[in-house]
Every structure is written in C-alpha cells, then in structure tokens.
Amino acid sequence: MKRNFALGALVRASFSSLDDARVLLDLLNRDIPSFFPEKHGSSEPLRDAFDDNGVAQAWQSRYMWSASLGRVEGTVFKREFEHEPHSTVLIRAEPETVSQSEAVSFLQHLSNAFQADFAFAHVLTKEESELGAPGVYGFADTAGDEPLLTISTRILSRFIPDVYWATIFGPPYVSLFGGQKLLSTPVADAHLIDDERMYLQMTPTLGDIRLNYEGFERARARIKEHLDHRAFWQRGDWNLRQQYRAPDFSHDRFS
C-alpha cells in the first residue's frame, strides 16, 4: 500500500470548535467522497467506525481518520497555543484513489474555508524524498517505497521546500512575491481562488511527475526563478546555512 499522494494545508483556523469539524467533514463529503472517514479517532490504531455522535469526542485533540479501506489517511493537527500561527491538515492517499478534479476542488475550498497560508497537492516520488529539504521529506516504510511530506510553520518561516503540482499561496506569499508576479508564473493554471489566495497548478495532469521527472524538475526551476529562487530551499543546503526570503508568520499579524 503506497500512499504517495499528499494533500496538506497550513491554516490560520484553530480548529478548536466542533463547527470546524462539521465544515471539514462537509467539504470531504461534498468535494471528495472517497476521502470521507470510515474510521476515526485521536490516536492509532483507529478502531472506531465513523459516526456523527463520535466526532465530538474524537475532535477534542488531534483528529485522525481513514477512508477507502485504509488507502486514505488524514490528520488534523490543531495549534496548541494561541501564539502559534497555524493548524495543519495533512492527507495521504494511494494515487489511484484520487480524482484530480475532486482533489483540486477540495484543496481550494479547504484553503478558503480555513484561511490557508500555504497548501499543496502532489504525487511524491522517491527521488524527492531522497534529495529534498531536510526535515520535510521521509519515508513511512523501511523499504523506502512510501515517501512522506510534512511541512510545518517552522519550515515555512525559513524557506519554501519546493513547488508542488498544485500550490496555494496565501496572503503572506502574495505580499512576498506580488499578486501579478504569481499570476504570470509559467504554469498550466494560475488564478485567484479568493481575494487573498493564489492557486498555481504546474502541469495539466496530477501524475505528470511520475511520467517525466526530469521535465517536471526543469519546470520547477523555471517557476522558482520567476518568483524568486531565494524563497525556496536550495538543493545541497543540508546544513541550512543559506539565507532565504520568508514571510513573517507571527500570530499578532493575523489576529
């Protein structure tokens, strides 16, 4: 079971309210039903079948769920302290379970509903996990066949790890790069999803990176150069000694 598809969002919402849970579940049910919970809880292994009455208890801490007979896993990491800028939604799935149009719709609606500063959807490759930024990539299995992608506020406070097949840049990045610069990025699709967030889709098809990894990497390099390569992690900077351009994610700025 290789859950190489990753969808994530760093959002300003605290997810402290049960209303937030209902909004998230409604989005899953409406936009991407194959990702709607079959089992849920706050710790692994997940044993409880999903039911509306159990959401309140599971939502009290970290919320986890699985779908499509375990081929999809999702987690909501709530910010623990008021001064923390972001909560995080992270979903991993087998690429074969993913409808591209449904994933794009869900990513955009999720980002809008919960005020994402950064969000992404991507099919991960082994090469990325082996060569990507430290502290961001890894593997979920000892054989190295199931890459992981985890992006935190701590990472984004230093640099953007990479450009992904679909990337949503929120207000801090619209301010950093400029709206017109983002709109003119050399990608298959670039548009505003609301008044504050920009959607960039690198290529027409989600699985293009697996068909032509080298071409995908060249496209990435063009995008980074267009936006500002100083904002993105530089390959080879394993000790993180480079100086990068990054937004200020201090909570006071967004309170």
Backbone as CSV, one residue per row, in Angstrom:
resi,resn,N_x,N_y,N_z,CA_x,CA_y,CA_z,C_x,C_y,C_z
1,MET,0.851,-1.188,0.000,0.000,0.000,0.000,0.892,1.245,0.000
2,LYS,0.892,1.996,-1.084,1.767,3.150,-1.222,0.928,4.425,-1.297
3,ARG,0.858,5.109,-0.183,0.078,6.349,-0.127,1.014,7.506,-0.510
4,ASN,1.295,7.631,-1.798,2.261,8.608,-2.287,1.629,9.949,-2.626
5,PHE,0.318,10.025,-2.642,-0.344,11.309,-2.862,-0.428,12.050,-1.534
6,ALA,-0.034,13.318,-1.554,-0.085,14.141,-0.343,-0.878,15.409,-0.623
7,LEU,-1.766,15.732,0.284,-2.522,16.981,0.239,-2.453,17.599,1.621
8,GLY,-2.040,18.848,1.701,-1.894,19.477,3.006,-2.194,20.957,2.969
9,ALA,-2.474,21.503,4.131,-2.744,22.939,4.250,-2.344,23.408,5.635
10,LEU,-1.612,24.515,5.682,-1.327,25.208,6.936,-2.298,26.377,7.007
11,VAL,-3.178,26.338,8.002,-4.312,27.256,8.045,-4.302,28.069,9.332
12,ARG,-4.928,29.231,9.290,-4.990,30.096,10.460,-6.078,29.671,11.447
13,ALA,-7.040,28.865,10.995,-8.098,28.403,11.886,-7.514,27.581,13.027
14,SER,-8.080,27.725,14.210,-7.575,26.986,15.373,-8.119,25.564,15.437
15,PHE,-9.222,25.286,14.753,-9.909,24.001,14.810,-10.341,23.657,16.236
16,SER,-10.573,24.670,17.034,-10.994,24.433,18.416,-12.493,24.165,18.530
17,SER,-13.242,24.518,17.516,-14.692,24.422,17.567,-15.186,23.178,16.841
18,LEU,-16.233,22.583,17.375,-16.862,21.458,16.700,-17.462,21.893,15.364
19,ASP,-17.790,23.166,15.240,-18.278,23.679,13.963,-17.216,23.519,12.878
20,ASP,-15.932,23.686,13.254,-14.852,23.479,12.288,-14.842,22.034,11.794
21,ALA,-15.077,21.102,12.704,-15.125,19.693,12.321,-16.238,19.456,11.310
22,ARG,-17.384,20.059,11.553,-18.521,19.858,10.651,-18.228,20.443,9.270
23,VAL,-17.569,21.598,9.234,-17.223,22.197,7.944,-16.256,21.294,7.186
24,LEU,-15.222,20.799,7.877,-14.258,19.914,7.231,-14.937,18.654,6.706
25,LEU,-15.770,18.038,7.520,-16.443,16.808,7.097,-17.405,17.075,5.950
26,ASP,-18.082,18.202,5.963,-18.975,18.559,4.857,-18.187,18.735,3.555
27,LEU,-17.007,19.358,3.648,-16.173,19.535,2.457,-15.718,18.187,1.903
28,LEU,-15.287,17.296,2.792,-14.877,15.967,2.349,-16.028,15.230,1.670
29,ASN,-17.190,15.276,2.288,-18.354,14.568,1.767,-18.798,15.125,0.420
30,ARG,-18.715,16.441,0.279,-19.189,17.090,-0.939,-18.167,17.031,-2.069
31,ASP,-16.904,17.321,-1.749,-15.894,17.500,-2.789,-15.159,16.223,-3.172
32,ILE,-14.885,15.363,-2.174,-14.043,14.199,-2.446,-14.518,13.032,-1.570
33,PRO,-15.642,12.442,-1.904,-16.276,11.423,-1.049,-15.382,10.234,-0.714
34,SER,-14.455,9.888,-1.598,-13.582,8.745,-1.310,-12.642,9.018,-0.143
35,PHE,-12.532,10.282,0.281,-11.704,10.663,1.427,-12.525,10.815,2.712
36,PHE,-13.830,10.616,2.646,-14.676,10.795,3.836,-14.410,9.654,4.822
37,PRO,-14.354,9.976,6.132,-13.936,8.969,7.120,-14.804,7.715,7.147
38,GLU,-14.133,6.578,7.226,-14.774,5.301,7.542,-14.480,4.915,8.987
39,LYS,-13.255,5.232,9.440,-12.867,5.087,10.842,-12.260,6.401,11.300
40,HIS,-12.367,6.670,12.616,-11.781,7.913,13.121,-11.433,7.759,14.587
41,GLY,-10.668,8.744,15.085,-10.265,8.749,16.475,-9.196,9.800,16.693
42,SER,-8.545,9.734,17.851,-7.497,10.694,18.167,-6.128,10.033,18.325
43,SER,-6.061,8.710,18.125,-4.779,8.005,18.194,-4.890,6.721,17.388
44,GLU,-3.735,6.209,17.011,-3.690,4.957,16.263,-3.485,3.772,17.202
45,PRO,-3.942,2.598,16.834,-4.696,2.294,15.614,-6.141,2.777,15.714
46,LEU,-6.713,3.165,14.579,-8.093,3.639,14.548,-9.029,2.431,14.572
47,ARG,-9.855,2.375,15.598,-10.752,1.224,15.743,-12.228,1.603,15.619
48,ASP,-12.552,2.873,15.833,-13.953,3.277,15.881,-14.481,3.599,14.493
49,ALA,-15.568,2.928,14.108,-16.232,3.273,12.855,-16.774,4.686,12.952
50,PHE,-16.730,5.394,11.845,-17.193,6.778,11.873,-18.693,6.845,12.144
51,ASP,-19.048,7.758,13.040,-20.456,8.141,13.209,-20.484,9.555,13.744
52,ASP,-21.532,10.276,13.421,-21.627,11.693,13.789,-21.505,11.895,15.294
53,ASN,-22.065,10.979,16.067,-22.058,11.148,17.516,-20.656,11.022,18.107
54,GLY,-19.754,10.354,17.398,-18.409,10.174,17.919,-17.441,11.284,17.549
55,VAL,-17.875,12.214,16.703,-16.977,13.269,16.243,-16.554,14.168,17.398
56,ALA,-17.495,14.526,18.258,-17.204,15.472,19.339,-16.082,14.958,20.240
57,GLN,-16.128,13.683,20.589,-15.091,13.131,21.457,-13.754,13.053,20.728
58,ALA,-13.773,12.593,19.482,-12.523,12.459,18.736,-11.895,13.813,18.424
59,TRP,-12.719,14.843,18.294,-12.244,16.171,17.902,-11.584,16.912,19.049
60,GLN,-11.644,16.395,20.261,-11.098,17.106,21.415,-9.588,17.294,21.326
61,SER,-8.907,16.396,20.642,-7.460,16.538,20.481,-7.144,16.353,19.006
62,ARG,-6.012,15.779,18.682,-5.678,15.516,17.280,-6.738,14.613,16.665
63,TYR,-7.232,14.994,15.487,-8.286,14.205,14.836,-7.671,13.424,13.682
64,MET,-7.907,12.114,13.680,-7.359,11.240,12.653,-8.494,10.430,12.034
65,TRP,-8.323,10.113,10.742,-9.326,9.278,10.098,-8.696,8.462,8.971
66,SER,-9.415,7.417,8.576,-9.018,6.633,7.407,-10.244,6.433,6.531
67,ALA,-9.982,6.206,5.246,-11.065,6.065,4.270,-10.631,5.105,3.175
68,SER,-11.591,4.721,2.346,-11.312,3.828,1.211,-10.518,2.600,1.642
69,LEU,-10.993,1.953,2.716,-10.393,0.716,3.238,-8.915,0.888,3.570
70,GLY,-8.583,2.050,4.133,-7.224,2.311,4.572,-6.317,2.900,3.514
71,ARG,-6.811,3.069,2.307,-5.972,3.640,1.255,-5.833,5.153,1.387
72,VAL,-6.611,5.737,2.284,-6.558,7.177,2.564,-6.402,7.354,4.072
73,GLU,-5.487,8.236,4.487,-5.319,8.584,5.894,-5.263,10.099,6.021
74,GLY,-5.944,10.629,7.027,-5.937,12.068,7.247,-5.734,12.408,8.712
75,THR,-5.129,13.560,8.958,-4.900,14.037,10.320,-5.089,15.551,10.366
76,VAL,-5.745,16.015,11.417,-5.810,17.446,11.724,-4.942,17.684,12.951
77,PHE,-3.890,18.461,12.766,-3.023,18.856,13.875,-3.437,20.264,14.304
78,LYS,-4.064,20.352,15.461,-4.532,21.658,15.939,-3.383,22.421,16.585
79,ARG,-3.379,23.728,16.398,-2.375,24.503,17.111,-2.694,24.430,18.606
80,GLU,-1.651,24.251,19.390,-1.837,24.010,20.820,-1.874,25.292,21.631
81,PHE,-1.250,26.343,21.134,-1.161,27.587,21.891,-1.637,28.752,21.040
82,GLU,-2.146,29.759,21.692,-2.740,30.892,20.994,-1.730,31.611,20.103
83,HIS,-0.461,31.636,20.518,0.531,32.374,19.737,0.980,31.624,18.486
84,GLU,0.632,30.343,18.351,1.042,29.588,17.173,0.216,30.019,15.963
85,PRO,0.851,30.243,14.821,0.114,30.767,13.665,-0.819,29.766,12.994
86,HIS,-0.446,28.476,13.001,-1.141,27.543,12.112,-1.592,26.256,12.794
87,SER,-2.733,25.775,12.318,-3.087,24.363,12.426,-2.780,23.736,11.067
88,THR,-2.732,22.400,11.037,-2.357,21.721,9.799,-3.327,20.591,9.490
89,VAL,-3.706,20.501,8.234,-4.453,19.351,7.719,-3.527,18.606,6.772
90,LEU,-3.368,17.307,6.980,-2.493,16.508,6.129,-3.205,15.211,5.759
91,ILE,-3.263,14.937,4.456,-3.920,13.737,3.947,-2.953,12.994,3.041
92,ARG,-2.868,11.679,3.237,-2.066,10.804,2.378,-2.984,9.768,1.759
93,ALA,-2.733,9.456,0.479,-3.612,8.513,-0.203,-2.854,7.787,-1.309
94,GLU,-3.359,6.612,-1.656,-2.862,5.954,-2.850,-3.313,6.779,-4.056
95,PRO,-2.413,7.115,-4.963,-2.792,7.957,-6.100,-3.971,7.418,-6.900
96,GLU,-4.115,6.106,-6.939,-5.200,5.520,-7.716,-6.565,5.824,-7.139
97,THR,-6.618,6.232,-5.872,-7.911,6.560,-5.257,-8.302,8.019,-5.490
98,VAL,-7.408,8.797,-6.107,-7.588,10.249,-6.167,-8.166,10.679,-7.503
99,SER,-9.276,11.377,-7.462,-9.804,12.081,-8.629,-9.168,13.461,-8.667
100,GLN,-8.499,13.804,-9.763,-7.807,15.088,-9.846,-8.755,16.255,-9.647
101,SER,-9.885,16.234,-10.308,-10.823,17.358,-10.194,-11.366,17.482,-8.785
102,GLU,-11.632,16.342,-8.134,-12.133,16.382,-6.762,-11.061,16.889,-5.800
103,ALA,-9.825,16.450,-5.995,-8.743,16.890,-5.116,-8.514,18.391,-5.241
104,VAL,-8.543,18.913,-6.457,-8.351,20.354,-6.667,-9.485,21.139,-6.029
105,SER,-10.704,20.678,-6.222,-11.852,21.366,-5.634,-11.756,21.381,-4.114
106,PHE,-11.426,20.225,-3.525,-11.317,20.155,-2.070,-10.198,21.045,-1.557
107,LEU,-9.043,21.016,-2.205,-7.904,21.829,-1.768,-8.262,23.308,-1.770
108,GLN,-8.930,23.765,-2.800,-9.289,25.177,-2.892,-10.340,25.561,-1.854
109,HIS,-11.357,24.719,-1.692,-12.402,25.020,-0.705,-11.864,24.933,0.718
110,LEU,-10.989,23.960,0.984,-10.350,23.849,2.297,-9.553,25.107,2.607
111,SER,-8.779,25.565,1.638,-7.936,26.746,1.833,-8.763,27.990,2.072
112,ASN,-9.865,28.105,1.381,-10.741,29.253,1.551,-11.460,29.212,2.894
113,ALA,-12.000,28.042,3.250,-12.811,27.928,4.466,-11.999,28.153,5.733
114,PHE,-10.733,27.713,5.732,-9.933,27.759,6.956,-8.736,28.707,6.865
115,GLN,-8.717,29.558,5.832,-7.724,30.628,5.705,-6.298,30.072,5.625
116,ALA,-6.032,29.331,4.576,-4.707,28.741,4.406,-3.677,29.803,4.039
117,ASP,-2.505,29.698,4.628,-1.359,30.494,4.206,-0.524,29.740,3.169
118,PHE,-0.574,28.404,3.224,0.155,27.576,2.273,-0.561,26.243,2.174
119,ALA,-0.751,25.751,0.951,-1.412,24.463,0.767,-0.865,23.808,-0.499
120,PHE,-1.023,22.501,-0.587,-0.418,21.781,-1.701,-1.144,20.470,-1.964
121,ALA,-1.002,19.979,-3.199,-1.407,18.631,-3.577,-0.346,18.112,-4.535
122,HIS,0.082,16.855,-4.326,1.260,16.396,-5.070,1.368,14.882,-4.982
123,VAL,1.863,14.270,-6.058,2.247,12.857,-6.023,3.746,12.793,-5.774
124,LEU,4.130,12.217,-4.658,5.530,12.195,-4.246,6.310,11.090,-4.952
125,THR,7.591,11.362,-5.187,8.486,10.375,-5.770,9.609,10.053,-4.790
126,LYS,10.235,8.917,-5.000,11.344,8.515,-4.152,12.502,9.499,-4.271
127,GLU,12.725,10.016,-5.510,13.822,10.956,-5.731,13.649,12.206,-4.870
128,GLU,12.423,12.715,-4.781,12.187,13.911,-3.973,12.508,13.659,-2.502
129,SER,12.081,12.519,-2.014,12.306,12.222,-0.600,13.776,12.039,-0.284
130,GLU,14.537,11.557,-1.256,15.966,11.348,-1.032,16.767,12.636,-1.195
131,LEU,16.293,13.544,-2.052,17.071,14.740,-2.376,16.470,16.036,-1.846
132,GLY,15.290,15.951,-1.218,14.587,17.159,-0.802,15.093,17.749,0.501
133,ALA,14.463,18.845,0.881,14.893,19.611,2.048,14.850,18.778,3.325
134,PRO,15.863,18.903,4.190,15.880,18.162,5.456,14.738,18.606,6.366
135,GLY,14.169,17.636,7.077,13.068,17.940,7.980,11.723,18.012,7.314
136,VAL,11.678,17.774,5.993,10.426,17.888,5.239,10.009,16.538,4.664
137,TYR,10.974,15.803,4.160,10.694,14.540,3.481,11.182,13.366,4.320
138,GLY,10.561,12.228,4.053,10.953,10.999,4.714,10.219,9.840,4.080
139,PHE,10.200,8.716,4.784,9.510,7.537,4.285,8.669,6.943,5.407
140,ALA,7.507,6.407,5.026,6.613,5.792,6.005,6.912,4.316,6.199
141,ASP,7.800,3.781,5.365,8.112,2.362,5.450,9.628,2.159,5.412
142,THR,10.075,1.043,5.923,11.514,0.778,5.986,12.100,0.504,4.609
143,ALA,11.289,0.079,3.655,11.790,-0.214,2.308,12.011,1.052,1.492
144,GLY,11.482,2.179,1.961,11.646,3.425,1.225,10.760,3.538,0.009
145,ASP,9.597,2.881,0.047,8.682,2.904,-1.096,7.504,3.860,-0.906
146,GLU,7.348,4.388,0.304,6.203,5.258,0.577,6.701,6.600,1.124
147,PRO,6.971,7.554,0.233,7.508,8.839,0.671,6.522,9.622,1.532
148,LEU,7.084,10.445,2.414,6.296,11.323,3.276,6.659,12.774,2.996
149,LEU,5.685,13.645,3.151,5.909,15.080,3.029,5.219,15.767,4.193
150,THR,5.990,16.442,5.034,5.448,17.140,6.191,5.998,18.563,6.215
151,ILE,5.124,19.542,6.057,5.545,20.941,6.034,4.973,21.637,7.267
152,SER,5.830,22.287,8.013,5.445,22.940,9.262,5.659,24.446,9.165
153,THR,5.097,25.175,10.127,5.347,26.610,10.212,6.830,26.887,10.401
154,ARG,7.495,26.051,11.187,8.928,26.231,11.422,9.693,26.202,10.103
155,ILE,9.327,25.284,9.215,9.992,25.199,7.912,9.665,26.429,7.068
156,LEU,8.391,26.783,6.971,7.997,27.906,6.121,8.533,29.232,6.649
157,SER,8.834,29.295,7.932,9.433,30.515,8.479,10.856,30.709,7.977
158,ARG,11.434,29.640,7.409,12.794,29.731,6.872,12.802,29.735,5.346
159,PHE,12.001,28.833,4.729,12.007,28.715,3.270,10.796,27.906,2.832
160,ILE,10.512,27.953,1.532,9.517,27.069,0.917,10.275,25.828,0.448
161,PRO,9.866,24.639,0.862,10.644,23.447,0.488,10.712,23.207,-1.018
162,ASP,9.598,23.480,-1.723,9.574,23.240,-3.169,8.266,23.771,-3.731
163,VAL,8.160,23.698,-5.059,6.893,23.953,-5.734,6.248,22.601,-5.975
164,TYR,4.958,22.484,-5.722,4.268,21.207,-5.867,3.303,21.259,-7.048
165,TRP,2.784,20.092,-7.412,1.908,20.062,-8.594,0.815,21.119,-8.478
166,ALA,0.178,21.187,-7.328,-0.738,22.287,-7.022,-0.255,22.950,-5.741
167,THR,-0.089,24.242,-5.781,0.335,25.007,-4.607,-0.577,26.211,-4.457
168,ILE,-1.038,26.430,-3.229,-1.823,27.625,-2.924,-0.990,28.525,-2.024
169,PHE,-0.803,29.752,-2.480,-0.065,30.756,-1.720,-1.072,31.724,-1.108
170,GLY,-1.055,31.815,0.234,-1.945,32.721,0.944,-1.378,34.121,1.060
171,PRO,-2.038,34.976,1.863,-1.663,36.387,1.961,-0.189,36.665,2.210
172,PRO,0.504,35.918,3.095,1.917,36.235,3.306,2.757,36.104,2.037
173,TYR,2.391,35.145,1.184,3.166,34.933,-0.035,2.730,35.859,-1.166
174,VAL,1.461,36.229,-1.179,1.030,37.241,-2.145,1.762,38.544,-1.858
175,SER,1.949,38.844,-0.567,2.705,40.033,-0.179,4.185,39.879,-0.526
176,LEU,4.746,38.694,-0.315,6.165,38.464,-0.555,6.510,38.532,-2.044
177,PHE,5.709,37.861,-2.874,6.027,37.768,-4.298,5.346,38.847,-5.145
178,GLY,4.148,39.248,-4.714,3.335,40.163,-5.513,2.290,39.393,-6.304
179,GLY,1.073,39.902,-6.317,-0.018,39.213,-6.995,0.206,39.047,-8.479
180,GLN,0.677,40.082,-9.147,0.897,39.990,-10.591,2.014,39.017,-10.922
181,LYS,3.040,38.975,-10.097,4.126,38.019,-10.321,3.593,36.592,-10.219
182,LEU,2.761,36.322,-9.231,2.178,34.989,-9.091,1.280,34.652,-10.272
183,LEU,0.467,35.602,-10.703,-0.446,35.349,-11.820,0.291,35.078,-13.125
184,SER,1.486,35.622,-13.267,2.246,35.447,-14.507,3.227,34.288,-14.427
185,THR,3.125,33.457,-13.401,4.021,32.309,-13.247,3.850,31.348,-14.423
186,PRO,4.940,30.807,-14.976,4.841,29.889,-16.119,4.356,28.506,-15.710
187,VAL,3.044,28.380,-15.543,2.411,27.128,-15.130,1.183,26.893,-15.996
188,ALA,0.593,25.711,-15.849,-0.596,25.382,-16.628,-1.804,26.193,-16.201
189,ASP,-1.863,26.560,-14.922,-3.021,27.302,-14.407,-2.581,28.163,-13.236
190,ALA,-2.907,29.445,-13.295,-2.643,30.369,-12.191,-3.836,31.294,-12.063
191,HIS,-4.487,31.259,-10.900,-5.639,32.144,-10.706,-5.913,32.356,-9.219
192,LEU,-6.625,33.419,-8.920,-7.073,33.679,-7.554,-8.214,32.746,-7.208
193,ILE,-8.182,32.181,-5.997,-9.317,31.374,-5.548,-10.224,32.169,-4.615
194,ASP,-9.704,33.274,-4.078,-10.499,34.241,-3.341,-9.719,35.553,-3.376
195,ASP,-10.080,36.490,-2.565,-9.428,37.802,-2.628,-7.993,37.774,-2.135
196,GLU,-7.571,36.688,-1.465,-6.272,36.681,-0.802,-5.366,35.522,-1.179
197,ARG,-5.865,34.548,-1.945,-5.097,33.324,-2.162,-4.973,32.993,-3.648
198,MET,-3.769,32.544,-4.011,-3.450,32.251,-5.397,-3.208,30.758,-5.582
199,TYR,-3.825,30.210,-6.621,-3.669,28.796,-6.950,-2.751,28.665,-8.155
200,LEU,-1.686,27.855,-8.012,-0.782,27.544,-9.115,-0.799,26.039,-9.357
201,GLN,-1.043,25.651,-10.607,-1.002,24.235,-10.987,0.055,24.064,-12.065
202,MET,1.078,23.267,-11.779,2.244,23.214,-12.642,1.961,22.646,-14.019
203,THR,1.257,21.526,-14.080,1.032,20.825,-15.344,-0.433,20.420,-15.438
204,PRO,-0.880,19.988,-16.608,-2.300,19.628,-16.739,-2.736,18.434,-15.910
205,THR,-1.829,17.463,-15.664,-2.233,16.190,-15.076,-1.438,15.895,-13.807
206,LEU,-2.144,15.433,-12.782,-1.560,15.197,-11.466,-0.367,14.249,-11.510
207,GLY,-0.424,13.224,-12.330,0.636,12.223,-12.343,1.803,12.538,-13.249
208,ASP,1.885,13.763,-13.782,2.939,14.087,-14.752,4.341,13.898,-14.190
209,ILE,4.529,14.124,-12.898,5.868,13.989,-12.324,6.375,12.557,-12.444
210,ARG,5.485,11.591,-12.389,5.920,10.199,-12.488,6.227,9.802,-13.931
211,LEU,5.640,10.519,-14.887,5.875,10.225,-16.299,7.155,10.878,-16.814
212,ASN,7.493,12.040,-16.262,8.666,12.781,-16.754,9.254,13.580,-15.601
213,TYR,9.981,12.899,-14.728,10.516,13.550,-13.535,11.496,14.662,-13.889
214,GLU,12.368,14.425,-14.834,13.368,15.434,-15.186,12.711,16.680,-15.774
215,GLY,11.697,16.481,-16.625,10.975,17.625,-17.175,10.236,18.394,-16.101
216,PHE,9.678,17.669,-15.137,8.983,18.308,-14.026,9.953,19.153,-13.210
217,GLU,11.151,18.632,-12.969,12.159,19.368,-12.212,12.599,20.636,-12.950
218,ARG,12.722,20.548,-14.267,13.076,21.745,-15.040,11.979,22.799,-14.930
219,ALA,10.723,22.359,-14.958,9.616,23.301,-14.801,9.631,23.940,-13.419
220,ARG,9.951,23.160,-12.417,10.086,23.695,-11.061,11.134,24.795,-10.998
221,ALA,12.274,24.536,-11.627,13.366,25.512,-11.599,12.943,26.826,-12.255
222,ARG,12.184,26.749,-13.340,11.709,27.971,-14.007,10.762,28.752,-13.110
223,ILE,9.900,28.035,-12.401,8.946,28.696,-11.516,9.668,29.404,-10.370
224,LYS,10.620,28.730,-9.765,11.366,29.321,-8.655,12.150,30.545,-9.106
225,GLU,12.738,30.469,-10.279,13.487,31.607,-10.787,12.554,32.778,-11.063
226,HIS,11.367,32.472,-11.594,10.387,33.528,-11.881,9.925,34.218,-10.605
227,LEU,9.603,33.442,-9.577,9.072,34.021,-8.344,10.181,34.663,-7.513
228,ASP,11.226,33.958,-7.273,12.423,34.414,-6.552,13.062,33.184,-5.924
229,HIS,14.142,32.720,-6.514,14.763,31.488,-6.047,15.229,31.590,-4.601
230,ARG,15.388,32.807,-4.085,15.850,32.978,-2.703,14.794,32.580,-1.676
231,ALA,13.556,32.382,-2.110,12.494,31.980,-1.188,12.396,30.459,-1.041
232,PHE,13.096,29.726,-1.919,12.975,28.266,-1.963,14.269,27.591,-1.506
233,TRP,14.092,26.459,-0.822,15.264,25.706,-0.380,16.150,25.371,-1.564
234,GLN,17.451,25.559,-1.386,18.432,25.280,-2.423,19.014,23.880,-2.213
235,ARG,18.894,23.068,-3.237,19.400,21.697,-3.131,20.883,21.708,-2.775
236,GLY,21.238,20.902,-1.810,22.613,20.848,-1.324,22.817,21.594,-0.017
237,ASP,21.847,22.405,0.379,21.973,23.159,1.628,21.528,22.282,2.796
238,TRP,22.241,21.183,3.001,21.832,20.199,4.002,21.948,20.742,5.418
239,ASN,22.846,21.651,5.661,23.029,22.226,6.998,22.239,23.512,7.208
240,LEU,21.461,23.890,6.196,20.578,25.064,6.269,21.356,26.330,6.642
241,ARG,22.414,26.558,5.918,23.235,27.737,6.173,22.899,28.901,5.252
242,GLN,22.112,28.632,4.211,21.732,29.687,3.291,20.774,30.667,3.975
243,GLN,20.768,31.904,3.492,19.788,32.890,3.927,18.661,32.936,2.896
244,TYR,17.434,32.792,3.361,16.282,32.738,2.467,15.319,33.894,2.752
245,ARG,14.466,34.164,1.789,13.374,35.115,1.983,12.155,34.346,2.460
246,ALA,11.544,34.803,3.541,10.376,34.127,4.083,9.451,35.150,4.732
247,PRO,8.156,34.867,4.754,7.208,35.785,5.402,7.341,35.763,6.917
248,ASP,6.716,36.742,7.533,6.592,36.777,8.993,5.252,36.147,9.343
249,PHE,5.300,35.012,10.014,4.074,34.308,10.384,3.652,34.587,11.823
250,SER,4.139,35.676,12.412,3.792,35.962,13.795,2.280,36.051,13.936
251,HIS,1.779,35.482,15.038,0.325,35.390,15.219,-0.329,36.758,15.293
252,ASP,0.376,37.738,15.887,-0.235,39.062,16.031,-0.616,39.673,14.695
253,ARG,0.138,39.307,13.660,-0.131,39.881,12.353,-1.476,39.437,11.795
254,PHE,-1.933,38.259,12.211,-3.153,37.712,11.644,-4.292,37.620,12.648
255,SER,-4.103,38.162,13.833,-5.135,38.042,14.843,-6.271,39.007,14.564
